[in-house]
Amino acid sequence: MSEPTKPKIDIISVLLSTIGFGGFVYGFSGSEGGFTGIIVVSIIALILFVFRQIRLKEPLLDLRAFKYPMFAVTTVLLIVVMMTLFSTLSLLPFLFQGALGLTVFASGLLLLPGSFVNGLMSPVAGKLFDRFGPRVLVIPATGMVVIIMWFFMQVSMNTSKITFLVLHICLMFALSMIMMPAQTNGLNQLPPRYYPHGIAILNTLSQIAGAIGVAFFIGVMTAGQHRFLEQSSDPSSPAEISEGLVAGINNAFMYGFALACIAFVLALFIKRTQPPKE
């Protein structure tokens, strides 16, 4: 068991992390790619944050946890997966309500079964992880996400609601096979003194990745819609606006597909871990 401690809060670290992470989220909410001056400032702030954490006796986040390879791979994998998840969850309501004309209630009903499957499968994934290890779960699941994102790239105004329902259920099922097994496997490699920092790092970066994913993908969607309407003969037509929204969402899902491919490659490096000897 870990012993309770009373670490001091380093105000400079808090300010640097706020500027760094906050700048990333704000920067990616802009143009497609979001590479603005804000991004540069946030990168500088994060570099200073990392150097400060390494030098502090009681760091806000002990980044030395990254010297353990499976924890480092897991962290990057979860960042990519969270960006894919949050981007999909943010894009689908726009598609349902803005292009397909569904109500908020109907949109929620379409997304409800997938969320139910995700919650139902999480404890099952834990039992499968204990028995078979992470590779048997994570590698097929990330491959499944690649296929699902490819199908999402093909959606149109004529795509049936059943198709969206099945794709979302499959996506949430796959994510339940990735998140908990990968996170547990990564943390298992850390010595006990790094447990609190490892959990804090994963939780922080996962939330930041989700926020960046939402901002970035909505920015890509908006930019794609604007480009479509600029070339339209009747940009004020409701039908053209809906088609433009679908075009923008297809562009955004292309990036989601690329992220899913990266996640699959990272999953190939996952190995079962054992806690190191102190």
Buried (B, 14 or more C-beta within 10 A) or exposed (E): EEEEEEEEEBEEBEEBBEBBBBBBBBBBBBEBBBEBEBBEBBBBBBEBBBEBBEEBEEBBBBBBBBEBEBBBBBBBBBBBBBBBBBBBBBBBBBBBBBBBEBEEEEBEBBBEBBBEBBEEBBEEBBEBBEEEBBBBBBBBBBBBBBBBBBBBBEBEEEBEEEBBBBBBBBBBBBBBBBBBBBBBBBBBBBEEBBBBBBBBBBEBBBEBBBBBBBBBBBBBBBBBBEBBBEEBEEEEEEEBBBBBBBBBBBBBBBBBBBBBBBBBEBBEBBEBBEEEEE
